[in-house]
Amino acid sequence: MQFDIIEKGQYTIVQINEARFDAKLAPAFREQLEKIKGNIREHLVLDLGEVRFMDSSGLGAVMGAYKMLRNTKISIVNPQKPILDLLKLTRMDKLILSHPTIEAAVAATA
């Protein structure tokens, strides 16, 4: 399975269970978010711990989530160094904050 969706308290976790978040995975990610957007809690947590590579399609999918869920807090957790570097390079880290753990993301928005 490409994604796990976990509901905990006031947040929804979308865990991406793939090493590559690219043009192959991005459409399925967008489709999944579209399906669940009405049920997403106050805070969406994107767990990218398994992702080792992200291309412009993956970045676009994350940015699409940001735009789609304007009234929802969004965090990225557990990004690997290449993903964190890419977020910084594209300045997406200014829009969507990254945290080392789910607990840190939830605590930061409490």
The first five atom37 places (N, CA, C, CB, O) and aatype in JSON, in Angstrom:
{
  "aatype": [12, 5, 13, 3, 9, 9, 6, 11, 7, 5, 18, 16, 9, 19, 5, 9, 2, 6, 0, 1, 13, 3, 0, 11, 10, 0, 14, 0, 13, 1, 6, 5, 10, 6, 11, 9, 11, 7, 2, 9, 1, 6, 8, 10, 19, 10, 3, 10, 7, 6, 19, 1, 13, 12, 3, 15, 15, 7, 10, 7, 0, 19, 12, 7, 0, 18, 11, 12, 10, 1, 2, 16, 11, 9, 15, 9, 19, 2, 14, 5, 11, 14, 9, 10, 3, 10, 10, 11, 10, 16, 1, 12, 3, 11, 10, 9, 10, 15, 8, 14, 16, 9, 6, 0, 0, 19, 0, 0, 16, 0],
  "atom_mask": [
    [1, 1, 1, 1, 1],
    [1, 1, 1, 1, 1],
    [1, 1, 1, 1, 1],
    [1, 1, 1, 1, 1],
    [1, 1, 1, 1, 1],
    [1, 1, 1, 1, 1],
    [1, 1, 1, 1, 1],
    [1, 1, 1, 1, 1],
    [1, 1, 1, 0, 1],
    [1, 1, 1, 1, 1],
    [1, 1, 1, 1, 1],
    [1, 1, 1, 1, 1],
    [1, 1, 1, 1, 1],
    [1, 1, 1, 1, 1],
    [1, 1, 1, 1, 1],
    [1, 1, 1, 1, 1],
    [1, 1, 1, 1, 1],
    [1, 1, 1, 1, 1],
    [1, 1, 1, 1, 1],
    [1, 1, 1, 1, 1],
    [1, 1, 1, 1, 1],
    [1, 1, 1, 1, 1],
    [1, 1, 1, 1, 1],
    [1, 1, 1, 1, 1],
    [1, 1, 1, 1, 1],
    [1, 1, 1, 1, 1],
    [1, 1, 1, 1, 1],
    [1, 1, 1, 1, 1],
    [1, 1, 1, 1, 1],
    [1, 1, 1, 1, 1],
    [1, 1, 1, 1, 1],
    [1, 1, 1, 1, 1],
    [1, 1, 1, 1, 1],
    [1, 1, 1, 1, 1],
    [1, 1, 1, 1, 1],
    [1, 1, 1, 1, 1],
    [1, 1, 1, 1, 1],
    [1, 1, 1, 0, 1],
    [1, 1, 1, 1, 1],
    [1, 1, 1, 1, 1],
    [1, 1, 1, 1, 1],
    [1, 1, 1, 1, 1],
    [1, 1, 1, 1, 1],
    [1, 1, 1, 1, 1],
    [1, 1, 1, 1, 1],
    [1, 1, 1, 1, 1],
    [1, 1, 1, 1, 1],
    [1, 1, 1, 1, 1],
    [1, 1, 1, 0, 1],
    [1, 1, 1, 1, 1],
    [1, 1, 1, 1, 1],
    [1, 1, 1, 1, 1],
    [1, 1, 1, 1, 1],
    [1, 1, 1, 1, 1],
    [1, 1, 1, 1, 1],
    [1, 1, 1, 1, 1],
    [1, 1, 1, 1, 1],
    [1, 1, 1, 0, 1],
    [1, 1, 1, 1, 1],
    [1, 1, 1, 0, 1],
    [1, 1, 1, 1, 1],
    [1, 1, 1, 1, 1],
    [1, 1, 1, 1, 1],
    [1, 1, 1, 0, 1],
    [1, 1, 1, 1, 1],
    [1, 1, 1, 1, 1],
    [1, 1, 1, 1, 1],
    [1, 1, 1, 1, 1],
    [1, 1, 1, 1, 1],
    [1, 1, 1, 1, 1],
    [1, 1, 1, 1, 1],
    [1, 1, 1, 1, 1],
    [1, 1, 1, 1, 1],
    [1, 1, 1, 1, 1],
    [1, 1, 1, 1, 1],
    [1, 1, 1, 1, 1],
    [1, 1, 1, 1, 1],
    [1, 1, 1, 1, 1],
    [1, 1, 1, 1, 1],
    [1, 1, 1, 1, 1],
    [1, 1, 1, 1, 1],
    [1, 1, 1, 1, 1],
    [1, 1, 1, 1, 1],
    [1, 1, 1, 1, 1],
    [1, 1, 1, 1, 1],
    [1, 1, 1, 1, 1],
    [1, 1, 1, 1, 1],
    [1, 1, 1, 1, 1],
    [1, 1, 1, 1, 1],
    [1, 1, 1, 1, 1],
    [1, 1, 1, 1, 1],
    [1, 1, 1, 1, 1],
    [1, 1, 1, 1, 1],
    [1, 1, 1, 1, 1],
    [1, 1, 1, 1, 1],
    [1, 1, 1, 1, 1],
    [1, 1, 1, 1, 1],
    [1, 1, 1, 1, 1],
    [1, 1, 1, 1, 1],
    [1, 1, 1, 1, 1],
    [1, 1, 1, 1, 1],
    [1, 1, 1, 1, 1],
    [1, 1, 1, 1, 1],
    [1, 1, 1, 1, 1],
    [1, 1, 1, 1, 1],
    [1, 1, 1, 1, 1],
    [1, 1, 1, 1, 1],
    [1, 1, 1, 1, 1],
    [1, 1, 1, 1, 1],
    [1, 1, 1, 1, 1]
  ],
  "atom_positions": [
    [[0.82, -1.18, 0.0], [0.0, 0.0, 0.0], [0.87, 1.25, 0.0], [-0.94, 0.0, 1.2], [1.87, 1.31, 0.72]],
    [[0.52, 2.23, -0.78], [1.32, 3.44, -0.94], [1.17, 4.41, 0.23], [0.95, 4.14, -2.21], [2.1, 5.13, 0.57]],
    [[-0.02, 4.42, 0.84], [-0.31, 5.37, 1.9], [-1.0, 4.67, 3.07], [-1.17, 6.52, 1.38], [-1.77, 3.73, 2.88]],
    [[-0.71, 5.15, 4.26], [-1.51, 4.8, 5.43], [-2.11, 6.1, 5.93], [-0.64, 4.08, 6.55], [-1.43, 7.13, 5.98]],
    [[-3.37, 6.06, 6.31], [-4.04, 7.23, 6.85], [-4.47, 6.89, 8.26], [-5.27, 7.67, 5.97], [-5.19, 5.92, 8.5]],
    [[-3.99, 7.7, 9.2], [-4.22, 7.45, 10.61], [-4.87, 8.69, 11.22], [-2.9, 7.08, 11.34], [-4.37, 9.8, 11.06]],
    [[-5.96, 8.48, 11.91], [-6.65, 9.57, 12.6], [-6.28, 9.49, 14.09], [-8.22, 9.49, 12.4], [-6.47, 8.45, 14.72]],
    [[-5.76, 10.58, 14.63], [-5.41, 10.64, 16.05], [-5.8, 12.0, 16.59], [-3.88, 10.37, 16.28], [-5.26, 13.03, 16.17]],
    [[-6.74, 12.01, 17.5], [-7.14, 13.28, 18.1], [-7.55, 14.29, 17.06], [0.0, 0.0, 0.0], [-8.45, 14.05, 16.25]],
    [[-6.89, 15.43, 17.07], [-7.22, 16.51, 16.14], [-6.33, 16.51, 14.9], [-7.1, 17.84, 16.84], [-6.31, 17.5, 14.16]],
    [[-5.61, 15.43, 14.66], [-4.77, 15.42, 13.47], [-4.94, 14.14, 12.66], [-3.31, 15.59, 13.87], [-5.31, 13.09, 13.17]],
    [[-4.67, 14.29, 11.38], [-4.71, 13.2, 10.42], [-3.3, 13.0, 9.91], [-5.72, 13.5, 9.25], [-2.65, 13.96, 9.47]],
    [[-2.81, 11.78, 9.96], [-1.47, 11.45, 9.47], [-1.61, 10.74, 8.13], [-0.68, 10.58, 10.5], [-2.36, 9.77, 8.02]],
    [[-0.9, 11.21, 7.13], [-0.79, 10.5, 5.87], [0.67, 10.05, 5.77], [-1.22, 11.4, 4.62], [1.58, 10.86, 5.59]],
    [[0.86, 8.76, 5.91], [2.2, 8.19, 5.86], [2.43, 7.66, 4.45], [2.38, 7.06, 6.94], [1.68, 6.83, 3.95]],
    [[3.48, 8.15, 3.82], [3.81, 7.7, 2.47], [4.8, 6.55, 2.61], [4.4, 8.86, 1.59], [5.89, 6.71, 3.15]],
    [[4.4, 5.4, 2.1], [5.18, 4.17, 2.26], [5.94, 3.81, 0.99], [4.28, 3.03, 2.67], [5.96, 2.65, 0.58]],
    [[6.54, 4.78, 0.39], [7.31, 4.57, -0.85], [8.65, 5.29, -0.71], [6.52, 5.09, -2.1], [8.76, 6.29, -0.01]],
    [[9.67, 4.78, -1.38], [10.98, 5.42, -1.37], [11.04, 6.63, -2.3], [12.06, 4.42, -1.75], [11.86, 7.53, -2.12]],
    [[10.16, 6.64, -3.31], [10.17, 7.72, -4.28], [8.81, 8.41, -4.31], [10.53, 7.19, -5.69], [7.77, 7.77, -4.46]],
    [[8.83, 9.72, -4.17], [7.62, 10.52, -4.29], [7.81, 11.31, -5.58], [7.37, 11.48, -3.02], [8.35, 12.42, -5.58]],
    [[7.36, 10.71, -6.67], [7.64, 11.27, -7.99], [6.38, 11.24, -8.86], [8.77, 10.49, -8.68], [5.27, 11.09, -8.35]],
    [[6.56, 11.39, -10.16], [5.43, 11.46, -11.09], [4.57, 10.21, -11.05], [5.94, 11.69, -12.5], [3.39, 10.27, -11.4]],
    [[5.11, 9.1, -10.65], [4.34, 7.87, -10.56], [3.4, 7.88, -9.35], [5.28, 6.67, -10.48], [2.28, 7.37, -9.43]],
    [[3.84, 8.45, -8.24], [3.08, 8.44, -7.0], [2.21, 9.69, -6.8], [4.03, 8.31, -5.84], [1.16, 9.61, -6.16]],
    [[2.62, 10.82, -7.34], [1.93, 12.09, -7.1], [0.43, 12.06, -7.45], [2.59, 13.18, -7.89], [-0.37, 12.56, -6.66]],
    [[0.02, 11.5, -8.59], [-1.42, 11.48, -8.89], [-2.22, 10.68, -7.86], [-1.65, 10.9, -10.28], [-3.33, 11.08, -7.5]],
    [[-1.69, 9.57, -7.4], [-2.39, 8.77, -6.4], [-2.49, 9.52, -5.08], [-1.68, 7.42, -6.19], [-3.49, 9.43, -4.38]],
    [[-1.44, 10.26, -4.74], [-1.46, 11.08, -3.52], [-2.55, 12.14, -3.61], [-0.08, 11.74, -3.29], [-3.33, 12.32, -2.69]],
    [[-2.59, 12.85, -4.74], [-3.61, 13.88, -4.93], [-5.02, 13.28, -4.86], [-3.41, 14.59, -6.29], [-5.91, 13.83, -4.22]],
    [[-5.19, 12.14, -5.52], [-6.5, 11.47, -5.52], [-6.9, 11.06, -4.1], [-6.46, 10.22, -6.44], [-8.06, 11.23, -3.72]],
    [[-5.96, 10.53, -3.34], [-6.24, 10.12, -1.97], [-6.64, 11.31, -1.12], [-5.02, 9.42, -1.36], [-7.6, 11.23, -0.35]],
    [[-5.92, 12.42, -1.24], [-6.27, 13.62, -0.47], [-7.63, 14.16, -0.87], [-5.21, 14.7, -0.65], [-8.4, 14.62, -0.02]],
    [[-7.93, 14.1, -2.14], [-9.24, 14.57, -2.62], [-10.36, 13.74, -1.97], [-9.33, 14.48, -4.16], [-11.39, 14.28, -1.59]],
    [[-10.14, 12.44, -1.86], [-11.13, 11.55, -1.26], [-11.36, 11.84, 0.22], [-10.71, 10.11, -1.43], [-12.49, 11.75, 0.7]],
    [[-10.3, 12.18, 0.94], [-10.41, 12.32, 2.39], [-10.48, 13.77, 2.87], [-9.25, 11.64, 3.05], [-10.59, 14.01, 4.07]],
    [[-10.41, 14.74, 1.96], [-10.28, 16.13, 2.41], [-11.41, 16.58, 3.32], [-10.22, 17.03, 1.22], [-11.18, 17.41, 4.2]],
    [[-12.6, 16.07, 3.15], [-13.7, 16.43, 4.03], [-13.59, 15.84, 5.42], [0.0, 0.0, 0.0], [-14.24, 16.31, 6.35]],
    [[-12.75, 14.82, 5.58], [-12.59, 14.16, 6.88], [-11.27, 14.5, 7.57], [-12.68, 12.67, 6.7], [-11.0, 14.01, 8.67]],
    [[-10.45, 15.32, 6.93], [-9.16, 15.67, 7.53], [-9.41, 16.56, 8.74], [-8.23, 16.39, 6.49], [-10.18, 17.52, 8.68]],
    [[-8.75, 16.24, 9.8], [-8.92, 16.97, 11.06], [-8.21, 18.33, 10.99], [-8.37, 16.14, 12.25], [-7.86, 18.78, 9.9]],
    [[-8.0, 18.97, 12.11], [-7.42, 20.31, 12.16], [-5.98, 20.39, 11.66], [-7.47, 20.83, 13.56], [-5.53, 21.44, 11.22]],
    [[-5.28, 19.27, 11.71], [-3.85, 19.28, 11.4], [-3.53, 18.06, 10.53], [-2.99, 19.28, 12.7], [-3.78, 16.92, 10.93]],
    [[-2.99, 18.3, 9.34], [-2.56, 17.21, 8.46], [-1.05, 17.05, 8.63], [-2.92, 17.51, 6.96], [-0.29, 17.99, 8.48]],
    [[-0.65, 15.84, 8.95], [0.75, 15.51, 9.13], [1.16, 14.57, 8.0], [1.02, 14.87, 10.53], [0.63, 13.47, 7.86]],
    [[2.12, 15.01, 7.19], [2.64, 14.18, 6.11], [3.92, 13.53, 6.6], [2.9, 15.02, 4.81], [4.93, 14.2, 6.8]],
    [[3.88, 12.22, 6.78], [5.04, 11.47, 7.26], [5.83, 11.01, 6.04], [4.62, 10.26, 8.15], [5.41, 10.11, 5.31]],
    [[6.98, 11.63, 5.83], [7.82, 11.32, 4.68], [9.05, 10.5, 5.07], [8.26, 12.6, 3.99], [10.05, 10.51, 4.35]],
    [[8.99, 9.82, 6.18], [10.13, 9.07, 6.68], [10.66, 8.01, 5.74], [0.0, 0.0, 0.0], [11.86, 7.71, 5.77]],
    [[9.82, 7.43, 4.91], [10.25, 6.4, 3.97], [10.75, 6.98, 2.64], [9.11, 5.44, 3.7], [11.41, 6.28, 1.87]],
    [[10.43, 8.24, 2.39], [10.74, 8.86, 1.09], [12.23, 9.23, 1.04], [9.85, 10.13, 0.87], [12.73, 9.97, 1.89]],
    [[12.91, 8.72, 0.04], [14.33, 9.0, -0.17], [14.57, 9.93, -1.35], [15.1, 7.7, -0.38], [15.63, 10.55, -1.46]],
    [[13.58, 10.04, -2.23], [13.71, 10.87, -3.43], [12.37, 11.54, -3.7], [14.17, 10.03, -4.67], [11.32, 10.91, -3.64]],
    [[12.42, 12.83, -4.01], [11.22, 13.57, -4.37], [11.57, 14.44, -5.57], [10.67, 14.43, -3.17], [12.57, 15.15, -5.56]],
    [[10.72, 14.38, -6.61], [10.94, 15.24, -7.77], [9.91, 16.36, -7.78], [10.87, 14.41, -9.09], [9.17, 16.54, -6.82]],
    [[9.86, 17.1, -8.87], [8.95, 18.24, -8.95], [7.48, 17.82, -8.87], [9.18, 19.01, -10.25], [6.64, 18.59, -8.4]],
    [[7.17, 16.61, -9.3], [5.78, 16.13, -9.19], [5.4, 15.9, -7.73], [5.61, 14.82, -9.99], [4.29, 16.23, -7.32]],
    [[6.31, 15.35, -6.95], [6.07, 15.18, -5.52], [5.93, 16.52, -4.82], [0.0, 0.0, 0.0], [5.04, 16.71, -4.0]],
    [[6.82, 17.46, -5.16], [6.73, 18.81, -4.59], [5.4, 19.45, -4.97], [7.89, 19.68, -5.08], [4.75, 20.09, -4.14]],
    [[5.0, 19.27, -6.22], [3.74, 19.83, -6.68], [2.55, 19.23, -5.95], [0.0, 0.0, 0.0], [1.58, 19.93, -5.65]],
    [[2.62, 17.94, -5.65], [1.54, 17.29, -4.93], [1.43, 17.82, -3.5], [1.75, 15.76, -4.91], [0.33, 18.03, -2.98]],
    [[2.58, 18.03, -2.86], [2.57, 18.59, -1.51], [2.04, 20.02, -1.54], [3.99, 18.55, -0.9], [1.26, 20.41, -0.68]],
    [[2.48, 20.8, -2.53], [1.99, 22.17, -2.65], [0.49, 22.18, -2.97], [2.77, 22.92, -3.75], [-0.23, 23.06, -2.49]],
    [[0.04, 21.24, -3.75], [-1.39, 21.11, -4.04], [-2.19, 20.83, -2.77], [0.0, 0.0, 0.0], [-3.29, 21.35, -2.6]],
    [[-1.63, 20.01, -1.89], [-2.28, 19.74, -0.6], [-2.37, 21.02, 0.21], [-1.52, 18.64, 0.19], [-3.39, 21.3, 0.83]],
    [[-1.3, 21.78, 0.21], [-1.27, 23.05, 0.93], [-2.37, 23.99, 0.43], [0.11, 23.72, 0.79], [-3.07, 24.62, 1.22]],
    [[-2.51, 24.08, -0.87], [-3.53, 24.95, -1.46], [-4.94, 24.41, -1.23], [-3.28, 25.11, -2.95], [-5.86, 25.19, -0.95]],
    [[-5.12, 23.12, -1.35], [-6.43, 22.5, -1.19], [-6.94, 22.64, 0.24], [-6.37, 21.02, -1.59], [-8.14, 22.79, 0.47]],
    [[-6.03, 22.58, 1.19], [-6.41, 22.55, 2.61], [-6.01, 23.84, 3.32], [-5.76, 21.34, 3.31], [-5.42, 23.81, 4.39]],
    [[-6.33, 24.94, 2.73], [-5.93, 26.26, 3.23], [-6.22, 26.48, 4.71], [-6.61, 27.32, 2.44], [-5.44, 27.14, 5.4]],
    [[-7.32, 25.96, 5.21], [-7.7, 26.19, 6.61], [-7.21, 25.09, 7.54], [-9.2, 26.31, 6.72], [-7.67, 24.99, 8.68]],
    [[-6.3, 24.27, 7.07], [-5.78, 23.15, 7.85], [-4.29, 23.35, 8.07], [-6.06, 21.8, 7.13], [-3.56, 23.7, 7.14]],
    [[-3.83, 23.12, 9.29], [-2.4, 23.15, 9.55], [-1.78, 21.94, 8.85], [-2.09, 23.14, 11.1], [-2.33, 20.84, 8.9]],
    [[-0.65, 22.15, 8.21], [0.05, 21.04, 7.53], [1.49, 21.03, 8.01], [-0.03, 21.19, 5.97], [2.15, 22.07, 8.07]],
    [[1.97, 19.85, 8.34], [3.36, 19.66, 8.74], [3.93, 18.47, 8.0], [3.48, 19.47, 10.28], [3.21, 17.54, 7.63]],
    [[5.22, 18.51, 7.79], [5.96, 17.36, 7.26], [6.8, 16.82, 8.41], [6.85, 17.75, 6.01], [7.47, 17.57, 9.11]],
    [[6.75, 15.52, 8.59], [7.54, 14.92, 9.67], [8.5, 13.88, 9.13], [6.64, 14.3, 10.72], [8.26, 13.22, 8.12]],
    [[9.62, 13.78, 9.85], [10.63, 12.76, 9.6], [11.2, 12.81, 8.19], [10.04, 11.41, 9.86], [11.44, 11.76, 7.59]],
    [[11.44, 14.01, 7.64], [12.01, 14.03, 6.29], [13.48, 13.63, 6.3], [11.86, 15.44, 5.67], [14.24, 14.03, 7.18]],
    [[13.87, 12.84, 5.33], [15.27, 12.48, 5.16], [16.03, 13.72, 4.67], [15.43, 11.28, 4.17], [15.42, 14.64, 4.12]],
    [[17.33, 13.75, 4.86], [18.12, 14.94, 4.52], [17.92, 15.41, 3.08], [19.57, 14.65, 4.75], [17.77, 16.61, 2.87]],
    [[17.91, 14.53, 2.07], [17.69, 15.03, 0.7], [16.33, 15.71, 0.53], [17.81, 13.88, -0.29], [16.22, 16.68, -0.23]],
    [[15.32, 15.22, 1.21], [13.99, 15.83, 1.12], [13.98, 17.17, 1.84], [12.9, 14.88, 1.71], [13.44, 18.14, 1.32]],
    [[14.58, 17.22, 3.01], [14.67, 18.47, 3.76], [15.45, 19.52, 2.97], [15.34, 18.22, 5.12], [15.06, 20.69, 2.94]],
    [[16.53, 19.11, 2.35], [17.32, 20.03, 1.51], [16.5, 20.56, 0.34], [18.58, 19.33, 1.0], [16.58, 21.74, 0.0]],
    [[15.72, 19.69, -0.28], [14.87, 20.1, -1.4], [13.81, 21.09, -0.95], [14.21, 18.87, -2.05], [13.54, 22.07, -1.65]],
    [[13.2, 20.85, 0.2], [12.19, 21.78, 0.73], [12.81, 23.14, 1.01], [11.55, 21.21, 2.01], [12.19, 24.18, 0.77]],
    [[14.04, 23.14, 1.53], [14.73, 24.41, 1.79], [15.1, 25.11, 0.48], [15.99, 24.16, 2.64], [14.93, 26.32, 0.35]],
    [[15.6, 24.35, -0.47], [16.0, 24.92, -1.76], [14.83, 25.6, -2.47], [16.58, 23.84, -2.66], [14.98, 26.67, -3.06]],
    [[13.67, 24.98, -2.39], [12.48, 25.53, -3.06], [11.71, 26.5, -2.16], [11.56, 24.39, -3.49], [10.7, 27.07, -2.57]],
    [[12.19, 26.69, -0.94], [11.59, 27.58, 0.06], [10.21, 27.12, 0.51], [11.49, 28.98, -0.51], [9.46, 27.88, 1.12]],
    [[9.88, 25.88, 0.23], [8.62, 25.32, 0.73], [8.66, 25.18, 2.24], [8.33, 23.97, 0.08], [7.62, 25.1, 2.89]],
    [[9.86, 25.14, 2.8], [9.99, 25.03, 4.26], [9.46, 26.27, 4.97], [11.45, 24.79, 4.66], [9.24, 26.25, 6.18]],
    [[9.25, 27.36, 4.24], [8.67, 28.58, 4.82], [7.15, 28.47, 4.92], [9.06, 29.81, 3.98], [6.53, 29.14, 5.74]],
    [[6.55, 27.63, 4.07], [5.1, 27.45, 4.06], [4.64, 26.27, 4.89], [4.62, 27.29, 2.64], [3.64, 26.34, 5.6]],
    [[5.39, 25.18, 4.79], [5.04, 23.95, 5.49], [6.22, 23.57, 6.37], [4.68, 22.78, 4.48], [7.3, 23.24, 5.88]],
    [[6.01, 23.62, 7.67], [7.09, 23.35, 8.61], [7.41, 21.87, 8.69], [6.74, 23.89, 9.99], [6.52, 21.02, 8.56]],
    [[8.68, 21.57, 8.91], [9.13, 20.19, 9.07], [9.49, 19.95, 10.53], [10.35, 19.89, 8.15], [9.99, 20.84, 11.23]],
    [[9.24, 18.73, 10.97], [9.53, 18.34, 12.35], [10.12, 16.94, 12.33], [8.25, 18.4, 13.25], [9.84, 16.16, 11.43]],
    [[10.95, 16.61, 13.33], [11.57, 15.29, 13.35], [10.6, 14.15, 13.68], [12.68, 15.28, 14.34], [10.82, 13.01, 13.28]],
    [[9.52, 14.46, 14.41], [8.57, 13.43, 14.81], [7.13, 13.97, 14.74], [8.89, 12.92, 16.25], [6.91, 15.18, 14.66]],
    [[6.19, 13.06, 14.77], [4.77, 13.45, 14.81], [4.48, 14.22, 16.09], [3.86, 12.2, 14.71], [3.77, 15.22, 16.07]],
    [[5.03, 13.75, 17.19], [4.79, 14.4, 18.47], [5.29, 15.84, 18.44], [5.48, 13.62, 19.59], [4.63, 16.74, 18.97]],
    [[6.46, 16.08, 17.83], [7.0, 17.43, 17.73], [6.12, 18.32, 16.87], [8.41, 17.4, 17.16], [5.93, 19.5, 17.18]],
    [[5.57, 17.77, 15.8], [4.69, 18.54, 14.92], [3.42, 18.94, 15.66], [4.34, 17.74, 13.66], [2.97, 20.08, 15.57]],
    [[2.85, 18.0, 16.39], [1.62, 18.28, 17.14], [1.9, 19.3, 18.24], [1.03, 16.97, 17.73], [1.1, 20.21, 18.45]],
    [[3.01, 19.15, 18.95], [3.36, 20.07, 20.03], [3.59, 21.48, 19.49], [4.6, 19.56, 20.77], [3.24, 22.46, 20.15]],
    [[4.17, 21.58, 18.31], [4.48, 22.9, 17.72], [3.23, 23.66, 17.33], [5.38, 22.74, 16.5], [3.24, 24.89, 17.27]],
    [[2.15, 22.95, 17.06], [0.93, 23.62, 16.63], [-0.11, 23.71, 17.75], [0.34, 22.91, 15.45], [-1.21, 24.22, 17.54]],
    [[0.24, 23.23, 18.92], [-0.71, 23.26, 20.05], [-0.81, 24.66, 20.64], [-0.28, 22.26, 21.15], [-1.56, 24.87, 21.59]]
  ]
}
